[in-house]
Amino acid sequence: MEDDDPLLSIGVFARRARLSPKALRLYDRQGLLAPDRVDAATGYRYYRESRLATARLIVRLRGLDMPLARIGEVLAVPGPEAAAVVAGYWEGVERRIAAQRELAVHLRIQLSGGREGMDTYKIEQRDVPEQVVLTERRHVRPEDLPVWIPDACARLEEDAKAYGGPVAAPFVVYYGHVNEDSDGPVEVCVPVDPAREAEVTAPVRTEPAHREAYTTLTKAQVKYPQILSAYDAVYQWIEENGGRETGPGREVYFADWESAGPAAQVCDIAVPVAQRA
């Protein structure tokens, strides 16, 4: 029944699929759409006419800016599962666009020299004692933070049970920026009883005693990029009050995230500062 599904040259197939021959060769290398026949003498590629549906699907998925690896996931599963992969991808795109929209607003205010929203943050100071902390540290992309931070906290809090459990709120230290061009590193810390330090076999370190400037956020305010405004407010307060930062910024999560509502206070944005003489 091959006459019902004829072979098409790469040129004809490309035109009917609305693709270029170059794109077809790329999709072959990526394992997405291999030719049905390659002439041993000439190297010419031929595709069955029935493969046009797959080629046209790839074109449409590329129209969503879907990466080729994700397209491979779509092609590898049956229709309903493929639809779920597309839906999941697009939900991620919409979340990213929403975050970028908010970031654009933040940058517009910042670049115009405005203080819009800055005065809504109450900046305070406190002294933090020396702490022994279990740690998990890694380089991480922005989109990975919402998953990695709670997972790392859960792992460390489970480890802490062997030493009497956590003795203070977990916190996240940012040793470098986390954005599209930088990946930290970032460290999740769970404080444990200093008297049990000699027993600890997991990664552990001592966080020095320090004073810090901080502001408290609701769960809604922690959302990226709104959280950037809170960091800006703390750093601006330090500058305007003649202070000097002595360590990297951090987020202290003192409430149960899952049960907290949008208006509940859940997190402090804190920056270590020099003690005033």
FIDRENVO-986586 format. One line per field, with one value per atom (N, C-alpha, C): x, y, z; atom name. Coordinates in Angstrom, 3 decimals. Atoms other than C-alpha are relative to their C-alpha. Layout:
residues N
u: [X;...]
v: [Y;...]
w: [Z;...]
a: [CA;...]
This chain:
residues 277
u: [0.807;0.000;0.854;-0.885;3.023;-0.481;0.514;1.269;-0.968;0.908;-1.233;0.757;-0.831;1.638;1.338;-1.196;4.165;1.151;-1.189;7.711;0.087;-0.178;8.309;1.445;-1.358;11.654;0.010;-0.089;12.933;-0.502;0.467;12.176;-1.517;1.460;8.552;-0.585;0.488;8.053;0.134;-0.229;9.544;-1.036;0.986;7.244;-1.379;1.346;4.126;-0.122;0.015;5.116;0.233;-0.331;5.976;1.260;-1.294;9.509;1.092;-1.141;12.940;0.731;-0.820;15.187;1.008;-0.946;17.657;-0.660;0.717;15.035;-0.227;0.212;14.248;1.272;-1.263;17.919;0.258;-0.151;17.996;-0.900;0.933;14.913;0.434;-0.547;16.551;1.111;-1.098;19.673;-0.522;0.569;17.462;-0.896;0.813;15.598;-1.489;1.421;12.254;-0.682;0.635;11.637;1.058;-1.001;13.965;-0.606;0.528;13.619;-0.325;0.375;11.998;0.969;-0.982;14.650;1.090;-1.133;18.117;0.705;-0.633;19.535;1.480;-1.380;22.836;1.002;-0.934;24.403;0.032;0.064;23.206;-0.155;0.259;22.349;-1.315;1.297;18.947;-0.932;0.917;16.308;-1.427;1.395;12.727;-0.864;0.928;9.733;-1.345;1.351;6.399;-0.972;0.992;3.468;-0.733;0.719;1.825;0.755;-0.788;4.673;-0.244;0.268;3.381;-0.711;0.723;1.078;0.976;-1.007;4.069;0.808;-0.786;6.066;-0.773;0.806;3.197;-0.227;0.121;2.756;1.259;-1.256;6.424;0.018;0.044;5.958;-0.855;0.907;3.030;0.559;-0.605;4.838;1.160;-1.077;7.827;-0.578;0.669;5.337;-0.294;0.147;4.895;1.357;-1.370;8.700;0.340;-0.291;8.720;1.368;-1.321;12.269;-0.136;0.064;13.074;-0.077;0.062;13.616;-1.418;1.385;10.098;-0.897;0.762;8.717;0.176;-0.236;10.337;-0.896;0.902;8.285;-1.423;1.345;5.093;-0.152;0.081;5.869;0.103;-0.272;6.781;-1.187;1.123;3.378;-1.294;1.294;-0.242;-0.654;0.656;-2.566;-0.380;0.391;-4.117;1.190;-1.195;-0.712;0.778;-0.677;0.779;-0.689;0.748;-1.995;0.360;-0.367;-1.077;1.397;-1.347;2.578;-0.071;0.154;1.553;-0.619;0.660;-0.756;0.966;-0.967;1.981;1.041;-0.983;4.462;-0.584;0.587;2.055;-0.312;0.199;1.171;1.301;-1.296;4.879;0.313;-0.217;5.092;-0.806;0.851;2.171;0.504;-0.577;3.758;1.224;-1.208;7.018;-0.352;0.402;5.268;-0.575;0.566;3.332;1.104;-1.120;6.570;0.790;-0.726;8.281;-0.769;0.824;5.354;0.189;-0.199;5.712;1.411;-1.376;9.468;0.154;-0.054;8.993;-0.547;0.554;6.803;1.022;-1.013;9.459;1.147;-1.118;12.199;-0.401;0.461;10.112;0.039;-0.010;9.664;1.429;-1.381;13.316;0.760;-0.755;14.689;-0.502;0.539;12.385;0.303;-0.377;13.751;-1.119;1.139;10.412;0.195;-0.025;9.817;-1.302;1.304;6.461;0.107;0.000;5.842;1.087;-1.104;9.108;-0.442;0.391;7.432;-0.976;0.920;5.093;0.752;-0.796;7.970;0.550;-0.520;8.733;1.329;-1.323;12.461;0.362;-0.404;13.640;1.373;-1.268;16.831;-0.160;-0.015;17.543;1.376;-1.246;20.477;-0.283;0.168;20.845;1.188;-1.121;22.917;0.693;-0.706;25.489;-0.879;0.829;23.807;0.813;-0.529;24.876;-1.091;1.040;23.074;0.372;-0.117;22.579;-0.204;0.069;23.050;-0.112;0.011;22.307;0.222;-0.414;23.962;0.125;-0.106;23.715;-0.167;0.291;23.673;-1.383;1.409;20.066;-0.526;0.635;18.002;-1.264;1.187;15.058;-1.203;1.183;12.453;0.092;-0.167;13.935;-0.200;0.067;13.779;-1.283;1.229;10.071;-0.112;0.026;10.664;1.157;-1.174;14.196;-0.014;-0.042;13.832;-0.865;0.785;10.886;0.482;-0.502;12.339;1.246;-1.226;15.727;-0.321;0.421;14.052;-0.539;0.585;12.109;1.084;-1.081;15.254;0.820;-0.821;17.236;-0.759;0.792;14.393;-0.135;0.026;14.166;1.332;-1.326;17.936;0.145;-0.143;17.622;-0.643;0.671;15.372;1.000;-1.009;18.467;0.760;-0.738;19.831;-0.945;0.961;16.718;-0.963;0.904;14.983;0.485;-0.376;15.239;-0.252;0.154;15.725;-0.343;0.367;14.948;-0.495;0.577;13.364;1.067;-0.947;15.056;0.186;-0.238;16.636;0.798;-0.619;17.964;0.956;-1.034;21.234;0.345;-0.309;21.905;1.415;-1.386;25.653;0.253;-0.079;25.049;-1.402;1.309;22.195;-0.529;0.652;19.700;-0.930;0.799;18.367;0.337;-0.200;18.511;1.481;-1.417;22.291;0.875;-0.786;23.373;-0.762;0.656;22.707;0.481;-0.333;23.776;1.482;0.755;24.926;-0.945;0.997;22.125;0.148;-0.142;22.203;-1.240;1.100;19.287;0.591;-0.563;20.025;-1.107;0.924;18.209;0.798;-0.754;19.482;-0.317;0.156;20.068;0.697;-0.564;21.125;1.532;-1.468;24.792;0.652;-0.572;25.353;0.100;-0.008;24.734;0.911;-0.786;27.175;0.972;-0.985;29.739;-0.618;0.678;27.124;-0.356;0.526;26.263;0.923;-0.759;27.379;-0.382;0.432;25.469;0.810;-0.688;26.952;-0.499;0.358;27.011;1.017;-0.924;28.544;-0.540;0.402;28.426;-0.293;0.394;26.536;0.348;-0.442;28.230;-1.151;0.939;26.269;0.106;-0.026;25.277;-1.257;1.191;22.880;-0.495;0.525;20.544;-1.164;1.166;18.129;-0.963;0.938;14.932;-1.376;1.402;11.378;-0.798;0.836;8.507;-0.998;0.862;6.504;-1.151;1.079;3.173;0.327;-0.226;2.953;-0.157;0.201;1.629;1.209;-1.134;4.614;1.268;-1.194;7.117;0.110;0.018;6.107;0.994;-0.916;8.782;-0.805;-1.128;9.418;-0.340;0.337;7.529;1.042;-0.973;10.109;1.227;-1.139;12.758;-0.177;0.259;11.083;0.329;-0.313;11.463;1.509;-1.462;15.171;0.493;-0.406;15.528;-0.274;0.362;13.745;0.984;-0.950;16.083;1.360;-1.307;19.246;-0.030;0.113;17.996;-0.021;0.046;17.233;1.407;-1.376;20.779;0.829;-0.768;22.250;-0.415;0.484;20.048;0.296;-0.278;20.866;1.479;-1.442;24.599;0.526;-0.420;24.837;0.949;-0.901;27.124;-0.352;0.343;26.125;1.250;-1.150;28.396;-0.159;0.220;26.962;-1.077;0.998;24.711;-1.424;1.404;20.958;-0.549;0.611;18.719;-1.497;1.435;15.095;-0.220;0.268;13.903;-1.475;1.368;10.813;-0.471;0.370;9.151;-1.412;1.372;5.631;-0.162;0.288;4.127;-0.525;0.304;4.071;-1.289;1.134;1.458;-1.327;1.264;-1.204;-0.249;0.137;-0.580;-0.835;0.754;-3.023;0.820;-0.765;-1.907;0.344;-0.238;-2.188;0.782;-0.722;-0.360;1.476;-1.428;3.135;0.761;-0.683;5.549;1.520;-1.415;9.005;0.593;-0.768;11.612;1.070;-1.143;13.973;1.012;-0.962;17.138;1.381;-1.366;20.618;0.866;-0.899;23.457;0.644;-0.564;24.746;0.995;-0.998;27.646;-0.652;0.461;27.046;0.448;-0.376;26.975;0.825;-0.873;29.682;-0.773]
v: [-1.198;0.000;1.268;-1.158;2.264;1.091;-1.013;3.972;0.932;-0.853;5.271;0.932;-0.827;6.794;0.224;-0.109;7.911;0.702;-0.704;9.012;1.359;-1.353;12.737;0.413;-0.525;14.354;1.034;-0.944;16.608;1.378;-1.313;19.667;0.095;0.023;18.718;-0.104;0.183;17.554;1.299;-1.254;20.787;1.042;-0.994;22.960;-0.300;0.358;21.041;0.086;-0.104;21.067;1.426;-1.398;24.801;0.071;0.047;24.016;0.177;-0.037;24.508;-1.335;1.213;21.573;0.044;-0.148;22.971;-0.390;0.340;22.689;-1.505;1.443;19.112;-0.750;0.655;18.174;0.175;-0.230;19.761;-0.937;0.849;17.819;-1.464;1.348;14.634;-0.178;0.094;15.333;-0.049;-0.034;16.000;-1.202;1.193;12.728;0.256;-0.339;14.436;-0.520;0.353;13.611;-0.535;0.624;11.163;-0.300;0.361;10.577;-1.488;1.395;7.344;-0.742;0.637;6.731;1.012;-0.814;8.089;-0.755;0.654;7.274;-0.207;0.327;5.502;0.667;-0.573;6.957;1.522;-1.464;10.557;0.677;-0.612;11.100;0.742;-0.684;12.496;-0.636;0.449;12.252;-0.011;0.123;11.120;-0.273;0.127;11.269;-0.506;0.438;9.471;1.169;-1.072;11.750;0.048;0.059;10.571;0.714;-0.672;12.224;1.507;-1.440;15.662;0.488;-0.409;15.728;0.271;-0.209;15.343;1.251;-1.173;17.965;1.287;-1.200;20.455;0.252;-0.163;19.782;0.656;-0.608;20.611;1.489;-1.417;23.870;0.802;-0.727;24.865;0.093;-0.036;23.936;0.991;-0.997;26.000;1.411;-1.294;28.835;0.449;-0.322;28.661;0.226;-0.094;29.004;-1.188;1.190;25.486;-0.547;0.569;24.103;-1.370;1.266;21.099;-1.190;1.120;18.868;-0.203;0.115;19.662;-0.521;0.533;19.009;-1.513;1.433;15.585;-0.705;0.577;14.954;-0.101;-0.003;15.890;-1.141;1.007;13.565;-1.420;1.348;10.651;-0.630;0.549;10.231;0.095;-0.054;9.614;1.372;-1.297;12.505;0.661;-0.650;13.154;0.384;-0.319;12.982;1.136;-1.078;15.199;1.336;-1.224;17.730;0.519;-0.405;17.741;0.617;-0.581;18.406;1.424;-1.345;21.362;0.946;-0.841;22.676;0.404;-0.303;22.419;0.989;-0.944;24.191;1.411;-1.328;27.036;0.669;-0.576;27.503;0.613;-0.553;27.992;1.274;-1.225;30.527;1.161;-1.064;32.498;0.498;-0.434;32.511;0.869;-0.774;33.760;1.382;-1.286;36.487;0.905;-0.792;37.595;0.564;-0.478;37.805;1.075;-1.000;39.708;1.316;-1.214;42.143;0.777;-0.651;42.856;0.547;-0.479;43.158;1.274;-1.212;45.730;1.201;-1.075;47.784;0.416;-0.279;47.493;0.826;-0.705;48.623;1.410;-1.339;51.517;0.951;-0.841;52.838;0.300;-0.166;52.275;0.966;-0.826;53.898;1.439;-1.364;56.911;0.735;-0.644;57.597;0.062;-0.055;56.982;-0.860;0.772;55.613;-0.759;0.632;54.068;-1.368;1.271;51.248;-0.124;0.111;51.806;0.308;-0.445;53.569;-0.956;0.967;50.622;-1.009;0.959;48.614;0.652;-0.470;49.152;-0.705;0.572;48.641;0.083;0.051;47.542;-0.666;0.670;46.202;-0.989;0.953;43.251;-0.648;0.736;41.314;-1.491;1.443;37.692;-0.706;0.699;35.332;-0.958;1.011;32.922;-1.254;1.181;29.870;-1.098;1.164;26.376;-0.476;0.278;25.522;-1.178;0.985;22.493;0.739;-0.772;23.648;-0.879;0.562;22.791;1.171;-1.139;25.002;-0.453;0.340;25.056;1.234;-1.007;27.169;-0.306;0.240;27.646;1.106;-0.966;29.362;0.545;-0.591;31.678;-0.936;0.850;29.185;-1.224;1.156;26.486;0.334;-0.383;28.489;-0.438;0.361;27.897;-1.486;1.438;24.139;-0.378;0.423;23.824;0.468;-0.510;26.068;-0.836;0.822;24.199;-1.441;1.380;20.825;-0.097;0.001;21.699;0.205;-0.211;23.025;-1.295;1.250;19.779;-1.037;0.972;17.679;0.339;-0.408;19.708;-0.117;0.134;19.784;-1.463;1.432;16.003;-0.434;0.309;15.743;0.547;-0.650;18.121;-0.805;0.803;15.650;-0.865;0.833;13.562;0.770;-0.837;16.504;0.858;-0.704;17.580;0.884;-0.813;19.336;1.429;-1.404;22.913;0.827;-0.854;25.557;1.445;-1.346;28.641;-0.118;0.009;29.612;-0.265;0.192;28.388;1.303;-1.195;31.019;-0.363;0.224;31.307;1.148;-1.013;33.152;0.050;-0.203;34.618;0.569;-0.431;34.755;0.684;-0.660;36.023;0.212;-0.256;37.308;-1.273;1.091;34.812;0.638;-0.561;35.946;-0.760;0.699;35.047;-0.182;0.044;35.632;-0.473;0.370;34.528;-1.036;1.094;31.471;-0.128;0.021;32.450;-0.074;1.101;30.351;0.440;-0.226;30.079;-1.114;0.974;28.345;-0.001;0.160;27.003;-0.456;0.273;26.931;-0.318;0.357;25.224;-0.046;-0.028;26.115;-1.210;1.109;23.278;0.366;-0.241;23.063;0.011;-0.048;24.235;-1.065;1.008;21.771;-1.368;1.298;18.910;0.029;-0.159;20.194;-1.155;1.075;17.473;-1.277;1.208;14.848;0.070;-0.215;16.337;-0.608;0.586;14.321;0.631;-0.692;16.381;1.280;-1.285;19.561;1.033;-0.926;22.170;1.135;-1.112;25.560;0.884;-0.958;28.369;1.342;-1.323;31.535;1.001;-0.924;34.431;0.859;-0.963;36.655;1.308;-1.249;39.896;0.814;-0.834;42.795;0.034;-0.074;42.962;0.966;-0.811;45.385;-0.907;0.932;43.678;0.641;-0.349;44.063;-1.280;1.199;41.606;0.049;0.079;40.447;-0.974;0.964;38.783;-1.019;1.026;35.676;0.593;-0.621;37.786;0.838;-0.862;40.145;-0.779;0.802;37.286;-0.365;0.384;36.610;0.826;-0.688;37.456;0.664;-0.806;40.183;1.002;-0.936;42.058;-0.025;0.131;40.726;0.877;-0.865;42.785;1.383;-1.311;45.966;-0.010;0.100;44.729;0.034;-0.054;44.088;1.422;-1.378;47.532;0.919;-0.852;49.111;-0.170;0.236;47.468;0.615;-0.547;48.392;1.527;-1.457;51.936;0.581;-0.447;52.278;-0.011;0.084;51.125;1.173;-1.102;53.685;1.345;-1.290;56.541;0.228;-0.124;55.813;-0.173;0.046;55.733;-1.352;1.328;52.007;-0.637;0.755;49.405;-1.471;1.422;45.887;-0.830;0.827;43.176;-1.450;1.366;40.071;-0.039;0.115;38.760;0.039;-0.028;39.280;-1.404;1.297;36.513;0.140;0.083;35.447;-0.959;0.816;34.134;-0.413;0.510;31.922;-0.514;0.303;31.922;-0.570;0.507;30.670;-1.204;1.137;27.554;0.507;-0.568;28.423;-0.567;0.651;25.911;0.465;-0.364;26.921;1.499;-1.457;30.681;0.542;-0.692;32.894;1.126;-1.065;35.684;1.177;-1.168;38.344;-0.340;0.403;36.340;0.356;-0.281;37.439;-1.317;1.291;34.655;0.102;-0.063;35.998;1.361;-1.238;38.600;0.074;-0.290;40.125;0.710;-0.519;40.773;0.148;-0.250;42.194;0.288;-0.301;42.013;1.384;-1.345;45.493;0.163;-0.264;46.896;0.589;-0.575;47.665;1.453;-1.393;51.404;0.202;-0.258;52.737;0.731]
w: [0.000;0.000;0.000;-0.018;-0.420;-0.947;0.917;-3.346;0.703;-0.771;-0.788;0.939;-0.877;1.185;-0.692;0.838;-1.428;0.699;-0.464;-0.741;-0.687;0.529;-1.201;0.191;-0.152;-1.853;1.117;-1.110;0.923;-0.400;0.447;-1.208;-0.020;0.061;-1.841;1.404;-1.366;1.728;0.791;-0.725;3.084;-0.387;0.450;0.944;0.554;-0.466;1.918;1.531;-1.465;5.601;0.477;-0.327;5.460;0.864;-0.651;6.583;-1.040;0.907;5.099;0.063;-0.067;4.165;1.153;-1.115;6.704;1.323;-1.231;9.453;0.089;-0.011;8.425;0.393;-0.384;8.721;1.495;-1.433;12.189;0.797;-0.724;13.271;-0.068;0.101;12.019;1.039;-0.968;14.120;1.430;-1.343;17.140;0.295;-0.211;16.669;-0.047;0.045;15.992;-1.255;1.274;12.335;-0.952;0.866;10.628;-1.362;1.324;6.877;-0.063;0.158;5.788;-0.910;0.886;3.168;-0.323;0.430;2.404;-1.114;1.143;-1.041;0.294;-0.350;-0.474;-0.930;0.968;-3.618;0.065;0.078;-3.544;1.363;-1.301;0.108;0.058;0.007;-0.904;1.036;-1.043;1.805;-0.538;0.410;1.286;1.238;-1.124;3.625;-0.505;0.333;3.550;0.146;-0.023;2.840;1.343;-1.277;6.085;1.124;-1.022;8.049;0.014;0.052;7.041;1.266;-1.207;10.070;1.141;-1.044;12.399;-0.280;0.358;10.507;0.278;-0.215;10.650;1.493;-1.455;14.381;0.563;-0.463;14.927;-0.327;0.398;12.996;0.977;-0.896;15.216;1.417;-1.337;18.419;0.042;0.062;17.327;0.002;-0.054;16.856;1.423;-1.422;20.654;0.660;-0.518;21.028;0.890;-0.796;22.454;-0.383;0.312;22.740;-0.656;0.719;20.568;0.950;-0.944;23.604;0.513;-0.478;24.845;-1.116;1.132;21.359;-0.075;-0.016;21.570;1.006;-0.999;24.732;-0.552;0.572;22.876;-0.999;1.049;19.975;0.546;-0.531;22.246;0.699;-0.775;23.929;-0.803;0.702;22.818;0.125;0.096;22.013;1.309;-1.253;25.459;0.865;-0.772;27.161;-0.657;0.715;24.463;0.267;-0.298;25.081;1.388;-1.358;28.783;0.023;0.072;27.925;-0.546;0.574;25.750;1.019;-1.002;28.483;1.103;-1.045;31.102;-0.461;0.543;28.858;-0.069;0.182;28.114;1.331;-1.332;31.779;0.510;-0.389;32.414;-0.739;0.786;29.585;0.574;-0.526;31.022;1.350;-1.288;34.497;-0.236;0.281;33.017;-0.553;0.563;31.017;1.081;-1.091;34.098;0.878;-0.815;36.088;-0.729;0.774;33.285;-0.073;0.012;33.136;1.301;-1.291;36.847;0.121;-0.042;36.466;-0.806;0.812;33.705;0.782;-0.838;36.072;1.048;-1.016;38.781;-0.581;0.622;36.399;-0.433;0.403;35.082;1.189;-1.199;38.617;0.435;-0.447;39.471;-0.905;0.931;36.318;-0.070;0.010;36.585;1.301;-1.250;40.059;1.010;-0.906;41.729;1.232;-1.241;45.219;0.192;-0.099;44.412;0.666;-0.716;46.867;1.044;-0.947;48.771;1.426;-1.335;51.677;0.669;-0.615;52.244;0.867;-0.762;53.759;1.263;-1.277;57.432;0.260;-0.205;57.991;1.480;-1.400;61.417;0.104;-0.250;62.987;1.155;-1.101;65.229;0.069;-0.194;66.656;-0.092;0.211;65.579;0.636;-0.644;67.755;-0.969;0.778;66.394;-0.115;0.229;64.871;-0.674;0.702;63.878;-0.951;0.991;60.658;-0.900;1.074;58.443;-1.311;1.231;54.868;-1.236;1.352;51.266;-0.944;0.840;48.671;-1.439;1.427;44.893;-0.859;1.014;41.759;-0.552;0.326;40.706;-0.900;0.894;38.009;0.663;-0.636;38.888;0.013;0.086;37.710;0.923;-0.876;39.983;1.476;-1.415;43.233;0.699;-0.721;44.046;0.335;-0.282;43.938;0.917;-0.742;45.282;1.450;-1.371;48.364;0.955;-0.944;49.969;0.089;-0.039;48.975;0.874;-0.801;50.484;1.475;-1.394;53.649;0.600;-0.490;53.989;0.271;-0.197;53.555;1.252;-1.137;56.094;1.323;-1.226;58.624;0.405;-0.298;58.350;0.609;-0.549;58.927;1.419;-1.306;61.895;1.120;-1.035;63.719;0.771;-0.659;64.487;1.068;-0.956;66.484;0.831;-0.828;68.331;-0.750;0.820;65.440;-0.177;0.219;64.143;1.266;-1.181;66.849;-0.375;0.466;64.720;-1.437;1.344;61.418;-1.060;1.108;58.231;-0.765;0.805;56.023;-1.239;1.309;52.486;-0.272;0.216;51.774;-1.486;1.417;48.314;-0.117;0.142;47.662;-1.335;1.298;44.131;-0.520;0.587;42.014;-0.660;0.724;40.645;-1.021;1.083;37.285;-1.272;1.264;33.602;-0.343;0.328;33.546;1.154;-1.177;37.020;0.820;-0.719;39.172;1.439;-1.419;42.668;0.278;-0.600;44.448;1.114;-1.041;47.000;1.039;-1.078;50.388;0.881;-0.943;52.433;1.334;-1.321;56.185;1.004;-1.079;59.070;1.302;-1.263;62.579;0.888;-0.953;65.055;1.307;-1.320;68.699;-0.068;0.051;68.934;0.871;-0.899;71.787;-0.671;0.696;69.309;-1.233;1.229;66.645;-0.210;0.139;67.356;-0.546;0.476;66.455;-1.484;1.352;63.066;-1.040;1.108;60.043;-1.346;1.231;57.441;-0.168;0.189;55.881;1.005;-1.072;58.646;0.043;-0.204;59.343;1.110;-1.021;61.890;-0.656;0.477;60.966;1.109;-1.057;62.853;0.532;-0.566;65.215;-0.773;0.757;63.503;0.284;0.024;63.395;-1.441;1.356;60.415;-0.089;0.339;58.829;-0.750;0.617;57.747;-0.169;0.163;56.543;-0.151;0.003;56.875;-1.149;1.176;53.851;0.216;0.082;53.296;-1.090;1.018;51.152;-1.398;1.310;48.256;-0.404;0.315;48.503;-0.312;0.262;48.308;-1.478;1.413;44.708;-0.807;0.908;42.133;-1.116;-0.439;41.051;1.106;-1.062;43.827;1.112;-1.074;46.271;-0.234;0.301;44.459;0.611;-0.589;45.698;1.486;-1.424;49.273;0.218;-0.099;48.776;-0.242;0.301;47.197;1.184;-1.128;50.167;1.153;-1.091;52.692;-0.329;0.373;50.790;-0.033;0.039;50.258;1.413;-1.397;53.979;0.606;-0.518;54.817;-0.509;0.590;52.436;0.584;-0.483;53.604;1.472;-1.428;57.244;0.327;-0.211;56.767;0.433;-0.404;57.253;-0.994;0.865;55.735;0.105;-0.018;54.727;0.243;-0.350;56.075;-0.440;0.458;54.484;-1.059;1.067;51.716;0.542;-0.360;51.775;0.176;-0.235;52.972;0.233;-0.252;53.330;1.158;-1.182;56.697;-0.042;0.129;56.422;1.364;-1.380;59.849;0.145;-0.076;58.973;-0.921;0.867;57.418;-1.343;1.312;53.724;-0.577;0.642;52.612;0.588;-0.638;55.146;0.020;-0.080;54.946;-1.152;1.034;53.047;-0.599;0.678;50.676;0.904;-0.857;53.419;1.261;-1.207;56.097;-0.117;-0.025;57.104;0.095;0.080;56.209;-0.052;0.355;55.449;0.336;-0.168;56.413;-1.074;0.856;53.867;0.880;-0.964;55.874;-0.629;0.470;55.244;1.219;-1.107;57.818;-0.177;0.029;58.711;1.132;-1.023;60.698;1.253;-1.250;64.348;0.062;-0.139;64.948;1.262;-1.150;67.243;1.096]
a: [N;CA;C;N;CA;C;N;CA;C;N;CA;C;N;CA;C;N;CA;C;N;CA;C;N;CA;C;N;CA;C;N;CA;C;N;CA;C;N;CA;C;N;CA;C;N;CA;C;N;CA;C;N;CA;C;N;CA;C;N;CA;C;N;CA;C;N;CA;C;N;CA;C;N;CA;C;N;CA;C;N;CA;C;N;CA;C;N;CA;C;N;CA;C;N;CA;C;N;CA;C;N;CA;C;N;CA;C;N;CA;C;N;CA;C;N;CA;C;N;CA;C;N;CA;C;N;CA;C;N;CA;C;N;CA;C;N;CA;C;N;CA;C;N;CA;C;N;CA;C;N;CA;C;N;CA;C;N;CA;C;N;CA;C;N;CA;C;N;CA;C;N;CA;C;N;CA;C;N;CA;C;N;CA;C;N;CA;C;N;CA;C;N;CA;C;N;CA;C;N;CA;C;N;CA;C;N;CA;C;N;CA;C;N;CA;C;N;CA;C;N;CA;C;N;CA;C;N;CA;C;N;CA;C;N;CA;C;N;CA;C;N;CA;C;N;CA;C;N;CA;C;N;CA;C;N;CA;C;N;CA;C;N;CA;C;N;CA;C;N;CA;C;N;CA;C;N;CA;C;N;CA;C;N;CA;C;N;CA;C;N;CA;C;N;CA;C;N;CA;C;N;CA;C;N;CA;C;N;CA;C;N;CA;C;N;CA;C;N;CA;C;N;CA;C;N;CA;C;N;CA;C;N;CA;C;N;CA;C;N;CA;C;N;CA;C;N;CA;C;N;CA;C;N;CA;C;N;CA;C;N;CA;C;N;CA;C;N;CA;C;N;CA;C;N;CA;C;N;CA;C;N;CA;C;N;CA;C;N;CA;C;N;CA;C;N;CA;C;N;CA;C;N;CA;C;N;CA;C;N;CA;C;N;CA;C;N;CA;C;N;CA;C;N;CA;C;N;CA;C;N;CA;C;N;CA;C;N;CA;C;N;CA;C;N;CA;C;N;CA;C;N;CA;C;N;CA;C;N;CA;C;N;CA;C;N;CA;C;N;CA;C;N;CA;C;N;CA;C;N;CA;C;N;CA;C;N;CA;C;N;CA;C;N;CA;C;N;CA;C;N;CA;C;N;CA;C;N;CA;C;N;CA;C;N;CA;C;N;CA;C;N;CA;C;N;CA;C;N;CA;C;N;CA;C;N;CA;C;N;CA;C;N;CA;C;N;CA;C;N;CA;C;N;CA;C;N;CA;C;N;CA;C;N;CA;C;N;CA;C;N;CA;C;N;CA;C;N;CA;C;N;CA;C;N;CA;C;N;CA;C;N;CA;C;N;CA;C;N;CA;C;N;CA;C;N;CA;C;N;CA;C;N;CA;C;N;CA;C;N;CA;C;N;CA;C;N;CA;C;N;CA;C;N;CA;C;N;CA;C;N;CA;C;N;CA;C;N;CA;C;N;CA;C;N;CA;C;N;CA;C;N;CA;C;N;CA;C;N;CA;C;N;CA;C;N;CA;C;N;CA;C;N;CA;C;N;CA;C;N;CA;C;N;CA;C;N;CA;C;N;CA;C;N;CA;C;N;CA;C;N;CA;C;N;CA;C;N;CA;C;N;CA;C;N;CA;C;N;CA;C;N;CA;C;N;CA;C;N;CA;C;N;CA;C;N;CA;C;N;CA;C;N;CA;C;N;CA;C;N;CA;C;N;CA;C;N;CA;C;N;CA;C;N;CA;C;N;CA;C;N;CA;C;N;CA;C;N;CA;C;N;CA;C;N;CA;C;N;CA;C;N;CA;C;N;CA;C;N;CA;C;N;CA;C;N;CA;C;N;CA;C;N;CA;C;N;CA;C;N;CA;C;N;CA;C;N;CA;C;N;CA;C;N;CA;C;N;CA;C;N;CA;C;N;CA;C;N;CA;C;N;CA;C;N;CA;C;N;CA;C;N;CA;C;N;CA;C;N;CA;C;N;CA;C;N;CA;C;N;CA;C;N;CA;C;N;CA;C;N;CA;C;N;CA;C;N;CA;C;N;CA;C;N;CA;C;N;CA;C;N;CA;C;N;CA;C;N;CA;C;N;CA;C;N;CA;C;N;CA;C;N;CA;C;N;CA;C;N;CA;C;N;CA;C;N;CA;C;N;CA;C;N;CA;C;N;CA;C]
